[in-house]
């Protein structure tokens, strides 16, 4: 292997990178094939060539949901890590086919993996504990199956904007007017689809509230909504991050224990309103006092829920709510495309993190590079 195994890829003016991610909802793997053209002194040119979403088999999703909030053995985690590697590799191959590529045309695969644990802070009583996060989907398996190396900016403008992702958890990235890298910050607001999906499965046997139809037929239970908004995470000041540990199965069980007599469609209407109000409260308390914002650019699975978007639009008014699709990026492909960009940054030796967002001590080149067996170490021609 050469001293710089990525020199040949780095020297190409246009790199083809596949980004892979599965979010907190754990409903499937999104893969995006992206062509990134370096333009010295400017932002790189970005072209989304093809993308796919591959649902998890039902049994795999159940194993993941169990692992999020229940004890698991290391043997179970190791087995799932390699199984997810196979599934992520299949998703990468599907994205290449959607783009009309053979894998020999792909330079790099940038995989986020599947987060199964996210510990926001260490235990003050235990000096050996610390904040941590764990993603599964073995990179060596992806590299083996695809034959490609694996490594585990678009919305800035003259007016203030917020990029909002409505996944299992809602999270926002603040882009002040005339965005500079050091001005950007981000944090989680609360649950978006996580509670809605859990209620849809519990009462209707459906993976999510399609088109927000059940919530649209229900009425918001005001006492329940007020109780939900009193959850300490919602109003807490950033930086903050949430996941299944805060709003997963145990939270849903507690909610049903207290509010289980409320009609199912009212529960969904209230959970939907809660998702919207949590975003609005965080913007009003932690963003608008710092600088003006005019637009909210929404992406993620929640943009397919008209009831959620209606509630969100009312909650954040007079901010204008737009979908990221208006900017040429399909909402469902956005996070996979972002990971292709992060992979490109790592390939080029550029930092991929914002310390004020993640809490890192310093900017860093991200990821771990894994070469497929038999690779020459200098990439494809």
C-alpha positions as CSV (number, residue, x, y, z in Angstrom):
1,X,0.0,0.0,0.0
2,X,1.3,3.5,-0.9
3,X,2.3,6.0,1.8
4,X,-0.9,8.0,0.9
5,X,-3.5,5.4,-0.1
6,X,-6.0,8.0,-1.1
7,X,-3.7,10.1,-3.2
8,X,-5.2,8.8,-6.5
9,X,-8.8,9.4,-5.4
10,X,-7.9,12.8,-4.0
11,X,-6.3,14.0,-7.2
12,X,-9.5,13.3,-9.2
13,X,-11.4,16.6,-9.9
14,X,-14.7,14.8,-9.4
15,X,-15.2,12.1,-6.8
16,X,-18.1,9.7,-6.7
17,X,-19.1,8.9,-3.1
18,X,-22.0,6.9,-1.7
19,X,-23.4,8.1,1.6
20,X,-25.2,5.7,3.9
21,X,-27.3,6.4,7.0
22,X,-30.1,5.0,9.1
23,X,-31.7,7.4,11.6
24,X,-33.3,7.1,15.1
25,X,-36.5,5.7,13.7
26,X,-34.5,2.7,12.4
27,X,-37.0,2.0,9.6
28,X,-34.4,1.5,6.9
29,X,-31.1,2.6,5.2
30,X,-30.9,5.5,2.9
31,X,-28.1,5.5,0.4
32,X,-27.2,8.4,-1.9
33,X,-24.7,8.4,-4.8
34,X,-23.2,11.8,-5.1
35,X,-20.7,13.4,-7.5
36,X,-18.6,16.0,-5.7
37,X,-16.4,18.3,-7.8
38,X,-13.6,20.2,-6.1
39,X,-13.4,23.9,-6.9
40,X,-10.4,25.5,-5.3
41,X,-11.3,28.5,-3.2
42,X,-15.0,27.8,-3.5
43,X,-17.6,25.4,-2.2
44,X,-17.5,22.0,-4.0
45,X,-20.0,21.3,-6.8
46,X,-22.5,18.7,-5.7
47,X,-24.7,16.5,-7.9
48,X,-27.0,13.9,-6.5
49,X,-27.0,11.1,-9.1
50,X,-29.3,8.5,-7.5
51,X,-30.6,7.4,-4.1
52,X,-32.6,4.7,-2.5
53,X,-34.2,3.8,0.8
54,X,-34.1,0.1,1.8
55,X,-36.4,-0.9,4.6
56,X,-35.1,-3.1,7.4
57,X,-36.6,-6.6,7.5
58,X,-39.2,-6.6,10.3
59,X,-37.1,-8.9,12.5
60,X,-34.0,-6.7,12.2
61,X,-35.9,-3.6,13.1
62,X,-37.4,-5.3,16.2
63,X,-33.9,-6.4,17.3
64,X,-32.7,-2.8,16.9
65,X,-35.6,-1.3,18.9
66,X,-35.0,-3.9,21.7
67,X,-31.3,-2.9,21.8
68,X,-32.1,0.8,22.1
69,X,-33.7,0.5,25.5
70,X,-33.1,-3.0,26.9
71,X,-30.0,-4.8,28.0
72,X,-28.2,-6.8,25.3
73,X,-25.2,-9.1,25.4
74,X,-22.0,-8.3,23.6
75,X,-22.6,-11.4,21.5
76,X,-25.9,-10.0,20.3
77,X,-24.4,-6.6,19.5
78,X,-21.5,-8.2,17.6
79,X,-23.9,-10.4,15.5
80,X,-26.1,-7.4,14.7
81,X,-23.1,-5.3,13.8
82,X,-22.1,-7.8,11.0
83,X,-25.7,-8.3,9.9
84,X,-26.1,-4.5,9.5
85,X,-22.9,-4.4,7.6
86,X,-24.4,-6.8,5.0
87,X,-27.6,-4.7,4.8
88,X,-25.6,-1.4,4.5
89,X,-23.5,-3.0,1.7
90,X,-26.7,-4.0,-0.1
91,X,-28.0,-0.5,0.2
92,X,-24.8,0.9,-1.3
93,X,-25.1,-1.4,-4.3
94,X,-28.8,-0.3,-4.7
95,X,-27.8,3.3,-4.8
96,X,-25.1,2.6,-7.4
97,X,-27.7,0.9,-9.6
98,X,-30.1,3.8,-9.1
99,X,-27.4,6.1,-10.4
100,X,-26.5,3.8,-13.3
101,X,-23.0,3.0,-11.9
102,X,-21.0,-0.1,-11.5
103,X,-19.2,-0.2,-8.2
104,X,-15.9,0.3,-10.0
105,X,-17.1,3.8,-10.7
106,X,-17.5,4.6,-7.0
107,X,-14.5,6.1,-5.2
108,X,-15.6,5.9,-1.6
109,X,-18.5,4.9,0.7
110,X,-19.2,7.1,3.7
111,X,-21.3,5.3,6.3
112,X,-22.9,6.7,9.4
113,X,-24.1,3.3,10.5
114,X,-27.0,2.7,12.9
115,X,-26.8,4.5,16.3
116,X,-27.8,2.0,19.0
117,X,-26.7,4.0,22.1
118,X,-26.1,7.7,22.7
119,X,-25.0,8.7,26.2
120,X,-25.1,12.5,26.4
121,X,-23.0,12.9,29.5
122,X,-21.0,10.7,31.9
123,X,-22.2,9.8,35.4
124,X,-20.8,12.3,37.8
125,X,-20.7,9.6,40.5
126,X,-18.6,7.3,38.4
127,X,-15.2,8.8,37.4
128,X,-14.8,6.0,34.8
129,X,-17.9,6.9,32.9
130,X,-18.1,9.4,30.0
131,X,-20.3,10.6,27.2
132,X,-20.3,8.1,24.4
133,X,-22.1,7.0,21.2
134,X,-22.1,3.7,19.4
135,X,-23.0,3.0,15.8
136,X,-23.3,-0.5,14.3
137,X,-22.8,-1.7,10.7
138,X,-19.4,-3.2,10.3
139,X,-17.3,-1.2,7.8
140,X,-15.2,-4.3,6.9
141,X,-18.3,-6.1,5.7
142,X,-19.3,-3.1,3.6
143,X,-15.9,-2.9,2.1
144,X,-15.8,-6.7,1.4
145,X,-19.2,-6.8,-0.3
146,X,-18.8,-3.6,-2.4
147,X,-15.0,-3.7,-3.1
148,X,-14.8,0.0,-2.2
149,X,-13.1,1.7,0.7
150,X,-15.4,2.8,3.5
151,X,-15.3,5.7,5.9
152,X,-17.3,5.3,9.1
153,X,-23.2,24.1,3.6
154,X,-26.0,23.7,1.2
155,X,-28.5,26.1,2.8
156,X,-26.6,29.2,3.9
157,X,-27.7,32.5,2.4
158,X,-28.1,36.2,2.9
159,X,-31.1,35.7,5.3
160,X,-31.2,33.8,8.6
161,X,-32.4,30.2,8.1
162,X,-32.9,27.1,10.2
163,X,-32.4,23.6,8.7
164,X,-34.9,21.3,10.6
165,X,-34.7,17.6,10.4
166,X,-37.9,15.8,11.3
167,X,-36.7,12.3,11.9
168,X,-37.4,10.2,15.0
169,X,-36.0,13.2,16.9
170,X,-36.3,16.7,15.7
171,X,-33.0,18.6,15.4
172,X,-32.2,22.0,14.0
173,X,-29.1,23.6,12.5
174,X,-29.0,27.4,12.7
175,X,-27.5,29.2,9.8
176,X,-27.3,33.0,10.6
177,X,-27.4,35.5,7.7
178,X,-24.1,35.4,5.8
179,X,-23.2,32.1,7.4
180,X,-19.6,31.5,8.4
181,X,-18.5,28.1,9.7
182,X,-17.9,29.5,13.2
183,X,-21.5,30.9,13.4
184,X,-23.3,27.6,12.8
185,X,-24.8,25.7,15.7
186,X,-27.2,22.8,16.1
187,X,-29.1,20.9,18.7
188,X,-32.0,18.5,19.3
189,X,-35.5,19.8,20.2
190,X,-37.4,16.7,21.2
191,X,-39.2,13.8,19.6
192,X,-40.7,14.2,16.1
193,X,-41.8,10.9,14.6
194,X,-40.6,8.7,17.4
195,X,-43.8,9.0,19.6
196,X,-46.1,9.3,16.6
197,X,-44.7,6.1,15.1
198,X,-45.0,4.2,18.4
199,X,-48.6,5.2,18.8
200,X,-49.4,4.2,15.2
201,X,-47.9,0.8,15.8
202,X,-49.6,0.3,19.2
203,X,-53.2,1.3,18.2
204,X,-53.4,0.7,14.4
205,X,-50.7,-1.8,13.6
206,X,-49.1,0.6,11.2
207,X,-45.4,1.7,11.1
208,X,-46.3,5.4,11.0
209,X,-49.3,7.7,10.7
210,X,-49.5,7.8,6.9
211,X,-50.3,11.3,5.7
212,X,-51.0,12.3,9.3
213,X,-54.5,10.9,8.7
214,X,-55.1,9.5,12.3
215,X,-53.9,12.7,13.9
216,X,-56.0,14.8,11.5
217,X,-59.2,13.0,12.8
218,X,-58.2,13.5,16.4
219,X,-58.3,16.5,18.8
220,X,-55.4,17.8,20.8
221,X,-55.7,16.9,24.5
222,X,-54.6,20.1,26.1
223,X,-53.7,18.8,29.5
224,X,-51.6,16.0,28.0
225,X,-49.9,18.4,25.7
226,X,-49.0,20.7,28.6
227,X,-47.6,17.7,30.5
228,X,-45.5,16.6,27.6
229,X,-44.1,20.1,27.1
230,X,-43.0,20.1,30.8
231,X,-40.5,17.3,30.0
232,X,-37.1,18.7,31.2
233,X,-35.4,18.1,27.9
234,X,-37.7,20.3,25.9
235,X,-36.8,23.6,27.5
236,X,-33.2,22.7,28.4
237,X,-30.6,25.0,26.9
238,X,-28.3,23.6,24.2
239,X,-26.0,21.8,23.5
240,X,-28.3,18.8,23.9
241,X,-29.0,15.6,22.1
242,X,-31.8,13.0,22.5
243,X,-32.7,9.6,21.3
244,X,-34.4,6.4,22.4
245,X,-32.9,6.8,25.9
246,X,-35.1,9.9,26.4
247,X,-38.1,9.3,24.2
248,X,-38.2,5.6,23.2
249,X,-40.1,2.7,24.5
250,X,-40.0,3.5,28.2
251,X,-41.3,7.0,27.5
252,X,-44.1,5.6,25.4
253,X,-45.0,3.1,28.1
254,X,-45.2,5.9,30.8
255,X,-47.3,8.0,28.5
256,X,-49.8,5.2,27.9
257,X,-49.9,4.4,31.6
258,X,-51.0,8.0,32.3
259,X,-53.0,8.8,29.2
260,X,-54.1,5.5,27.9
261,X,-57.8,6.3,28.3
262,X,-57.5,9.1,25.8
263,X,-58.9,8.0,22.3
264,X,-56.1,6.8,20.0
265,X,-56.6,9.5,17.4
266,X,-56.5,12.2,20.1
267,X,-53.2,10.7,21.3
268,X,-51.8,10.9,17.8
269,X,-53.1,14.5,17.4
270,X,-51.5,15.5,20.7
271,X,-48.2,13.7,19.9
272,X,-48.1,15.5,16.6
273,X,-48.8,18.9,18.2
274,X,-46.1,18.1,20.8
275,X,-43.5,17.6,18.0
276,X,-44.4,20.9,16.5
277,X,-44.5,22.8,19.8
278,X,-41.2,21.4,20.9
279,X,-39.5,22.9,17.8
280,X,-41.2,26.2,18.2
281,X,-40.3,26.6,21.9
282,X,-36.6,25.8,21.2
283,X,-36.5,28.4,18.4
284,X,-38.2,31.1,20.5
285,X,-36.0,30.5,23.5
286,X,-32.6,29.5,22.1
287,X,-32.4,31.0,18.5
288,X,-34.5,34.1,18.0
289,X,-33.1,36.0,21.0
290,X,-29.6,35.7,19.4
291,X,-30.4,36.7,15.8
292,X,-33.2,37.1,13.3
293,X,-34.4,34.1,11.3
294,X,-36.8,34.2,8.4
295,X,-37.1,30.7,7.1
296,X,-37.3,27.1,8.4
297,X,-36.2,24.5,5.8
298,X,-37.7,21.1,6.8
299,X,-36.5,17.7,5.8
300,X,-36.7,14.1,7.0
301,X,-39.6,11.7,7.2
302,X,-41.9,14.2,9.0
303,X,-42.3,16.3,5.9
304,X,-44.5,13.6,4.5
305,X,-47.0,14.2,7.4
306,X,-49.2,17.1,6.4
307,X,-50.7,17.3,9.8
308,X,-47.3,17.7,11.4
309,X,-46.3,20.4,8.8
310,X,-49.6,22.2,9.4
311,X,-49.0,22.2,13.2
312,X,-45.4,23.2,12.7
313,X,-46.3,26.1,10.3
314,X,-48.7,27.5,12.9
315,X,-46.3,27.0,15.8
316,X,-43.3,28.8,14.3
317,X,-45.2,31.7,12.5
318,X,-44.3,34.2,11.2
319,X,-41.3,32.1,10.1
320,X,-41.8,30.7,6.6
321,X,-41.7,26.9,6.4
322,X,-40.2,25.4,3.2
323,X,-39.3,21.8,2.3
324,X,-35.6,21.1,1.4
325,X,-36.9,19.7,-1.9
326,X,-37.3,23.3,-3.1
327,X,-33.5,23.6,-2.9
328,X,-33.0,20.6,-5.2
329,X,-32.3,18.0,-2.5
330,X,-34.9,15.3,-2.0
331,X,-35.9,15.4,1.7
332,X,-35.5,11.6,2.2
333,X,-32.0,11.7,0.6
334,X,-30.6,14.7,2.5
335,X,-28.8,12.9,5.4
336,X,-27.2,10.3,3.1
337,X,-26.1,13.1,0.8
338,X,-24.7,14.9,3.9
339,X,-22.6,11.9,4.8
340,X,-21.2,11.7,1.3
341,X,-20.1,15.3,1.8
342,X,-18.5,14.4,5.2
343,X,-16.7,11.5,3.5
344,X,-15.4,13.9,0.9
345,X,-14.1,16.2,3.7
346,X,-12.3,13.4,5.4
347,X,-10.8,12.2,2.1
348,X,-9.5,15.7,1.5
349,X,-8.1,16.0,5.0
350,X,-10.7,18.7,6.1
351,X,-12.4,18.9,9.5
352,X,-15.9,17.5,9.4
353,X,-17.1,18.6,12.8
354,X,-18.2,21.9,14.4
355,X,-17.0,21.7,18.1
356,X,-19.6,24.2,19.3
357,X,-22.2,21.9,17.9
358,X,-20.9,18.5,19.0
359,X,-19.0,19.5,22.2
360,X,-15.7,18.2,20.8
361,X,-12.5,19.8,22.2
362,X,-11.3,20.7,18.7
363,X,-12.0,20.4,15.0
364,X,-11.1,17.1,13.6
365,X,-10.9,15.0,10.4
366,X,-13.6,12.4,11.0
367,X,-14.0,8.7,10.4
368,X,-12.2,5.4,10.2
369,X,-11.0,4.2,6.8
370,X,-11.4,0.5,5.9
371,X,-10.0,-1.0,2.7
372,X,-11.6,-4.0,0.9
373,X,-9.5,-7.2,0.7
374,X,-7.0,-7.1,-2.1
375,X,-7.2,-3.4,-2.7
376,X,-4.1,-1.9,-4.2
377,X,-4.5,1.1,-1.9
378,X,-4.7,3.8,-4.5
379,X,-8.3,3.6,-5.4
380,X,-10.0,3.0,-8.8
381,X,-8.7,4.5,-12.0
